[in-house]
């Protein structure tokens, strides 16, 4: 029933293309990590967005949730006049990929975003023109507000962020990593009271997101669909693979997201 209600609540978030089912199937290796990571299959994470400056510099990730809207992190500080959404990218060194470079008409940050505590780290980007769905560009499903996240769920984060906690090496190809979810209690053992109920933790098992992955997706597989449950938010400065990385818990913001989309 959970999946049914999830699907019904997604009617206006996704087109008839459906959400969360890549036309190109991902191939997952359960021994890899973005820090010391592995290349994704090109096109297999079709909702992955690269947020770029005018000169093509990639500074954050994001997730396509319908033809006009992208979810990213508030701390990415996206500016509609200065930044662009790039869809369908895999190899950032290639000029041959059929990418879509779209302008941003609005960046709407959660009203309770707190840059000091990093709580409510969420921004919605409205695209100036609609994304065109292709085999390499399609939306991710959205976590329902009562989303159950059992331990042992297959979850993956993706991005072009730093591949080492030391040095500033970033990959040209999209990286992926399978991550275990970490319970709130275990996460608080590491981070203490910094962890609020609008955050979710993953990793701490030899795997981590890193700087440049910010704003990108943490997705979990439910049935045959991938569901967006987290947005890459914060972690240790050196991307310590034994520390849980922290993600904005998307299900806590369903009502706000739906209201913003409906009124804009």
CORGIFEN-V334997 format. One record per backbone hydrogen bond with DSSP energy under -0.5 kcal/mol. NH is the residue of the N-H (numbers start at 0). CO is the residue of the C=O. If there is no record, write none. Layout:
nh,co
NH,CO
NH,CO
This chain:
nh,co
4,0
5,1
6,2
7,3
8,4
9,5
9,6
10,7
12,9
13,9
17,14
19,138
21,19
23,42
24,22
27,25
29,27
31,28
32,35
34,207
35,33
35,162
36,33
37,175
39,173
43,40
47,44
48,61
49,85
50,48
50,59
51,49
51,83
52,56
53,81
55,52
58,50
59,50
60,213
61,48
62,70
63,46
64,68
65,68
68,65
69,124
70,62
71,122
75,72
76,73
79,77
81,78
82,78
83,51
84,101
85,49
85,83
86,84
86,99
87,47
91,89
91,171
93,90
98,96
99,86
101,84
101,99
103,79
103,82
104,125
105,125
107,123
108,106
109,121
112,109
113,118
114,112
117,113
118,113
120,117
121,119
122,71
123,107
124,69
125,105
125,123
126,67
126,124
127,102
130,66
132,130
133,136
136,133
137,45
139,63
140,225
142,227
146,143
152,149
154,152
154,178
155,218
156,176
157,216
158,174
161,210
162,168
169,167
170,160
173,89
174,158
175,37
176,156
177,28
178,154
181,200
186,182
187,183
188,184
189,185
189,186
190,186
191,187
193,190
194,191
195,193
198,195
199,246
200,181
201,244
202,179
203,206
203,242
205,240
206,240
212,209
214,231
215,212
217,229
218,155
219,226
220,153
221,219
221,224
222,220
224,221
225,19
226,219
227,140
228,217
228,226
229,217
230,247
231,215
232,245
233,245
238,235
242,239
244,201
245,233
246,199
247,230
248,197
249,228
249,247
251,248
252,249
253,250
256,252
257,253
258,254
259,255
260,256
261,257
262,258
263,259
263,260
